[in-house]
Amino acid sequence: MHYTTQRKNRNNKQINVWWGPLRSGLLYLKEFSETTTLHGIRHIGLSNRHFIEILIWVLCEILAIYGSYNVMHNSWIRYNTNPTVVTVQKDYRFWYLRFPSTTFCYVDPVNTEFAKDYVQRKWKVSSGKKFDYYMDFVKNVANITYENLDNIAPFVNNSALINVDIIDLVIKVHAEPRFNTTIFSTDYKNITYQPVLTEMGICYTFSGIITDYLTPNSELQNINSNYPIPLCNFLNSLCYAKAENLPRSILYYVHYSKEVPNIVDKYYEVQEGMERDTTFTFWEMISAPELRRLSPSQRQCRFMDEPMDNTIPVYSYNVCRMICRRNLALKLCKCTPHFYPYPGKMQVCNIKGLYCLSNHSKMLMTLEKNDGTPIECNCQMQCEEVKLFLDRDAIRTWAYPASKDNIIYRWAIDKYSKTRLRRDVIYSFEDLLVSLGGTASFFLGCSVLSFVEIGYYLTLRLYWFINQKHKDY
């Protein structure tokens, strides 16, 4: 009998171990259900309800919570993936278009006298086959782009050329710029060309906004910051600029002022004794100021001051593609070409590295694998941009000896678009809050204070409830 009594006491203790906390938990849930402002919960905790009634209300609450979750989740997805809309504007008489920039690059950028001086100082030779060999090396290196990397092949096995500082070589033998410019308004007469480092080598950009960030010496300049931005208007029939007295044949690109050309962009060539006149049409995309409040992934575009990484402190679509090519080169050959600014800690390619890149030149230019699969670059469009389309391309050549050496090109906006696009925020964070609040109110009958109440019962009220139960025991 004594043994039976001990066994019963032990069983009672085991029951109390789990029944005590369970009973306390049920009491706490009952208290919550009687005081909460969430609709329907109160009926679950009332003691005078039949079990079937409680089951029905539990089912209704589950369905309401599930429905509210689905609608809230869709609202959240919409806010994160598609909160913007592109609208069309037609009040063209009040628009001011940024005049397009142009960038020219010499077809052959090597100044022969600079190259001779470099060879004489570097290798202490001034004539003969050895001198011709080094001159050929200097000219080929100074003209290197992704298109002609194979030209470096004859020099790869020469150990004397392995440690040549290619950046220093290119800068020292590059021809000096010479030009005269004319623009449609004297208000912008002080704007000039500035050196810029591109995938075509050292080039020169007129009225470029991002030129200051892509200088050959990789140092941030503030040369253009005080210049007025040339603007064109529908009422201004003349919107052009002209460069003349250029010293040698050039390739030039016309582009948006917040952009820089890259190796695959369309160019126009101007040779000695030639004048070229190119006019363009355009479409323009602008953005509402509210767009800044969204992240780049939400609006699916980037502003100029939102760089992809810390290597180049400015963003444009072509700059992003340049960074992608540089990262690919670094992955393939463990070095980066010399025609990218801000190398930082990245290894700049010597002639062996450039020869390695020549085996992948097609992939680097097209950013496609050998099977045609695009290489992932994650380059987004610019939030504000101008796309230019060639309208007229006129070429004139000079037969007069006095004008034969003069090289001239002109670019202009001749026809103005009467429509433009604008990115607007159609689903802002405030709209998201309204949507979430309306959904919660519709399905659960709650407000912001209801969620505060839930937090209160999960934290502070729970703490005091548990503390009081310990005192009771």
Secondary structure, DSSP 4 states (H G I P E B T S, - for coil): -HHHHHHHHHHHHHHHHHHHHHHHHHHHHHHHHHH--STTHHHHH-TTS-HHHHHHHHHHHHHHHHHHHHHHHHHHHHHHH--EEEEEE--GGG-EEEPPEEEEEESS-B-HHHHHHHHHHHH---SHHHHHHHHHHHHHHHT--GGGGGGGGGGTT-GGGTT--HHHHHHHHBPPP--EEEES-GGGTT--EEEEEETTEEEEEES-SSGGGS-TT-----SGGGSPPPEEETT----EEEEE--SS-EEEEEE-TT----TTS--EEE-TTEEEEEEEEEEEEEE-GGGGGS-HHHHTEE-TT--SSSSSSS--HHHHHHHHHHHHHHHHHSSB-TTSS--TTSPBP-HHHHHHHHTTHHHHHHTB-TTSPBPP--PPEESSEEEEEEEEEEEEE--SHHHHT--EEEEEE-S--S-EEEEEESS-HHHHHHHHHHHHHHHH---HHHHHHHHHHHTHHHHHHHHHHHHH-
